[in-house]
Amino acid sequence: MSIEQQVEQTATDALNHSSHLFSRSVSCRFHGGVLRLDGRVPTFYLKQMAQSLLGGIDGVRRIENALVVVNPNGVSSEPAYS
């Protein structure tokens, strides 16, 4: 397993063990010390929580948080989980 795969797996495991976040709605890609988060979360708090949770992973120098905050009730212009 490459270092990229190891970091991605560690990040996914951390999300799966969080009581608020789960990897179904957040994907992680790692390359060159940068961990990129993509997906949708219902609140800005969860967006920040994901970044905070994954910031301590060995090898991660920077997190690119591209998570989109959408309202699960459909009020946002972005569609909720698809």
Summary of the structure (lengths in Angstrom):
residues: 82
radius of gyration: 12.7
end to end distance: 30.0
largest distance: 41.8
contacts: 220
relative contact order: 0.21
helix: 30%
strand: 24%
